[in-house]
Amino acid sequence: MDFIKVGIFGCGWLGRALAVSLQPHATVYGVVRSLVSLEDLKSRKIEAFQNPNGASKFWSVDALVIAISPRQNYIETINQIVEYTNPQTKQVILISSTSVYKDEQRCVDELSTVDSSKVAVQGELLFKRHFPQGNIIRLGGLMGDDRIAGQWGTSTLKDVSVNYLHQVDAVGIIGEIIRQNIKDEVINVVAPKHPKRSEVYKMNCNRFGWSLPIFTEGEEKVVSSQKSETLLGYDYQFKDPMHFWIDS
């Protein structure tokens, strides 16, 4: 990509990794919630902001990535971002989730039905209403680095095919979307292979000495990564969740 300015609204676990990866190619600004996160970004030579108002230079960017969790004040926050975004910003990207799809669908792609009752879907609709050329990136279950399937001590889980995504590929694909100046797309981002949850958990529990949950039958929902591969020409570095914590 040309040397541009990129703003990342939400520099948590994913946003911080994205900011670091973009540094060699762009001037990166980040928005965080806590003072600890603010100091962490500053230590990485990334200019950081808390609650930037409309006059903040954070909004004077070429590309804006919205990477916030659809939890409290999600819609209010997106409305505020809409209000403050500079009309000269060339590209806006909303990070969403593959959890927006209705559960009764076995095979899911970008045209599959979403659950309109979910706040993430309401956020997507609001985003597209104000940014019709914006991109919605639906990420699978984020793993990698210090996020390891099986570490949370859950007692019972549904044994379904997983739709996991390694942090490296989440960062890589967002970077490609910015580099290629992609616009007006909805893209699923998920590892191409979908082993059973029990397979992944057994491997990790054996490796790290954790207790294995009890698995029960569940409804399958496999999310396709095909569009992300064909549209962007992206080759996933971590294609198989069985190798997420072996190859990294």
N, C-alpha and C positions, 0 to 999 in steps of 0.2 A: 504494500500500500504506500501511497505518497505520505510524506510526513504531515500528519493532520492532528487536529485536536479531538479527543474522544472523552466524553463525559460518561461516567458510570454511576448511576444513581442506585446505590446499594452495593457497598463493597464488603459483603460478608464472605462466607467461605468460597463461593464461586466468583463474586465480583472482584475480590482481592487478587485471586489467581489470574483473572482476565487482565486486570490492570498491570500486573507485573509482566505478563506475556506481551502486552502491547507496547511497553516502554521503549524498546529499541526502535519502534517504527512510528511512534506518535507521542504528542504531549497528552498526558492522561490526567484528568481530574476525577476525584472520587468523592461520593457523599456517603457518610457513615452516621450511625446513631450515637455511638459512645465515644468518650474521650480516649479510652484505651485503643479503639480502632483508629481514631484520628491520629494518635501518636504512632501507631503501627505503620500506617500509610506514609506518614512523614519520614519515618526511619527508612522507608524504601524509596525515598526521593519522589513520592507521588503527592501532588498538591491535594489536600483533603479539606472537606467542608462538612459542617453540621448545619442542617436546616437553612440552606442557601435561599436568600430572598430573590425577588425578580431582578434585582440590580447586580447580583453576584456574577462574577466572570465565569462561574461554573457553566452557565447557560450559553456562553459564547463558544460553542463547539460545532464541529462538522458532523459528528456522529454522536448520538445519545443512546446509551443502553440502560434500560430500566430493569434492574435485577433485584426486585424486592419480593418478599414472601407475601402471599395472599392471606394475610392474617388481619390483625386489628388495623383499622383506618386505611385499608387497602384502596378502596374506591376514592376516599377523600384525598389520599396521597396522589393517585393518578390524576385526579382533577387539578391538584396543585401543580403537578408537572406539566399538564396541558396548558395551564395559565402562564407558566414561566418559560416554556420552551421558546427559544429564539426562532422566528420564522425563517431565518437564514440557515438553520440546521438542515443539512442535506439528507440525513438518514436517521431514522428512529427505530429502535429495536426493543420489543417487549419480551422479556424472558417469562415464559409460562410453563405449563406442565402437561404431560400426557395424561394426568389424572382427570383432565377435563372430559375425556371420552366416557360415554355411558358404558356401564359394566357388561351389559348383555351382548356385546359384540365380540366375537372371537378374534377376528383379524381387523386391525384398525389402521387406517391411513388418514391423511390430512382432510379427506372428504367425509369421514365418518361422523356420526351424530355426537354432539357434545351435550353435556348435562347443564341446561340453562339455570339450574338452581344453584350451581357452584359459583362462589364469588370470583374465582379465577376466570370463568367464562364471562361474567358480568364486566370484569376488568378488561378482557379482550374486546368486548363489544364497544365499551367506552373508548378504548384506545383507537380502534379502527374508525370510529365516528369522527375523531379529531385528527387522526393521522392516517388517511386513506392509503398513502403510499408506504406506511410503516410495515415492518416485519414482525410476525409473531412466531417465536421459537419455542416449541413445546418440548421440554427436556424430560427424559426418563428419570428413574430414580438415581439420584447422584451418589456416586461411590468413588472410591480411590482415595489416595493420600491417607488421612486418618479416619476415614469412614469405611468401616469394614462390615459387610453383612454378617450378622450373627453376634455382634458385640453387645447388643442391647439387652440380652437376657429375657427375651419374650418367651412365655411358656407355651403358647399355642399359635400356630400360623397356618394359613391356607397354602397348600402345596400347588402353586401355579407356575407357569413359565414366567421368568422375570423380565422386566423391561428396564434393565439397569443401564447406566451411562457413566463412563469414567470421566473424572474431572478434566483430564488431559484432552479428551475429545470434545467435551462441552466448550472448553476454552478455544480449542482449535477451530471448531465450526463457527463460533461467533466471530472469531478473527477473520475467517474466510468470507463471511457475509459482509463484514466491513470492508475487507480488501477488494472484493468483487463488486462493491456498491450495489448489492442486491436490494430490491425494493418490492413492496406489495406482495409478500409471500408468507405463507404459513408453512412451517417446516418442523417435522418431528425429528428429534435428535435422540437416538437410542442405539445401543450396541446391536449389531446385526444378528448376533446369536442370542438365543433365549433358553438357557438351561432351566430345569426345574429349581425352584427355590430350595428344596430339600438337598439337591446336589451341591449347591453353592454353600449352604450352611454346614453340611456335613464336612466338606473340605476345610472350611475356615475353623469350625469348632475343633476338629482334629488337630489342625495346625497350631491354634492358639490356646487350646486347652479350655474352651468354653463349653457350657452345657448346651446340648442340642434340644431345641424345642420339639414339641409334639406337632406333627403335621396332619392336617385334615384336607379332604377334597375341597376344591374351590373352582369357580368359573374362570375359564381361560380368557385372557385378553392380551393378544400379542400385537405390539405396535411396530409398524413397518418403518425401517430406516431408509428405504429405497430412494425417496425423493432427495434426502440430504446427500446421498452418494452421487446421484445422477445430475442434479441441478448444480451442485457445487464442485463435482469431481473430487469429492473428499474420500480419502482412504482412512477408515478408522484405525487408530493405533491399537486400540483395545477392543477387538471384535467380539471376544468371548468373556463374559463375566467370570468364568472359571479360572481365567488367567489374570484378573485384575490385580490380585495381591501377590502374584508370583512373578509377573513380568515387570512390575513397576519398581 
